Amino acid sequence: MKLLLDENLSPRLVTLLADVFPGSTHVRDCGLKSASDPAVWEYARTNGFAIISKDADFRQRSILYGAPPKVLGLLVGNCSTAHVESIVRHGAPLIQVFEQDPAAAFLELP
């Protein structure tokens, strides 16, 4: 699964998670810095990315519109990039199952 990291996540996560989620990118690196949620959504849908974000708006969009794109929600406030990396890395097996379920649109990572 390729992840599109939302603006509220560190761009360093792309490199830190490259072994688990190759082909991932950050919104800033694809010209979407400060872009609207609909623009990020459409980019992810068109280019085969799953959105990962702390933003509850993407959860709401996934409920309203379904997948694609799939959305991974992080339930953390301000925390270190290392902590976010750990959450995503430890969630990788669950994320793989989520990716294979065509009916699943949203996965919340603790």
N, C-alpha and C positions, 0 to 999 in steps of 0.2 A: 504494500500500500504506500503510495506517495502522499506525503503530508504537505499541506499548505499551511504554514504557521502564520497565525494572525499577528497583527501589529502589537498586541499586548504580550507577546512572547519574544524572548531574545533570539536574534538571528543566529547566534552561536549554536543554537540547538540543531540547526541543519547539519553542521559538521559533527557535533557530538552524537547524533542519532543516525548518521549515514550508514553505519554497519547494520542497523536494524531496519531502517526505512530509507533505502537508497532512492535517489531521484526526488527527494523532498526539497522544498524551497520555502523562503520567507516572502511575505507579501511585498516587502521592500525591494527584493531582488527581481521581482517581475513587474515593476512599475505600478504597484498598487499601494504605495505608502499613502496613508490618509484617505484611501478610497472608501466609498460607501460599502455597507454590508452587501447590498445587491450586486455591486461590481465584483466583490471578492467571491461571492456565491457563484456568479456566472463564470468567472475565470476558473474556479475549481471544477465546476460541472463540465465545462467545455474541454478542459485539459486533463481530466482524470485524476484529480486530487481529492483527498479527504481534508476537510478543514479541521484544524485543531486550535482551540481558543478558550480563553477564560470568559468570553463574552456570552452572556445568556441569550442575546439576540439570535445567535446562530442556532441555539437549541430550539428556540421558537420557530425559526424558519424551517428547521428540519421537521418539526411536528406539522407545520402548515403545508409544506411542499413535498416532504418525503425526500428520498434519495433518487438520483444523485444530486449533489455530492453528499457523501456521508459526513457526519460531524462528530468529532471527539470533543467533549467538554471537560475542562479541568476545573475541579472544585477547590481551587486554592486562591488565597488572596496574594498579597505581596510575599514572594518567597524567592529563594535563590534559583538561578538557572540550573544548578546541580540538583536541586530538589525536583524541579520539573522534569529534568532528564531522567531521574530515578523513577518517577511516577510512570512516565511513558515507557521506559525500558522494561520495568516490571510488569506493565500492562500489555506488553507485546503479544503474549499468547492469546489474551482475551481480544485484543485488537484484530488478530488474524482470524479468529472465529467470527467476529463482527463483520469483517470484510467479506467473508464467504456467504453471509446471510443476505439475500437480495431484498428481503423485507425490512431489514434493520436500517434506520436512518440516523439514529443518535446513540452514542455510547458515552456514559459519564464515567470519567476516571477519578477515583478518590484521591 
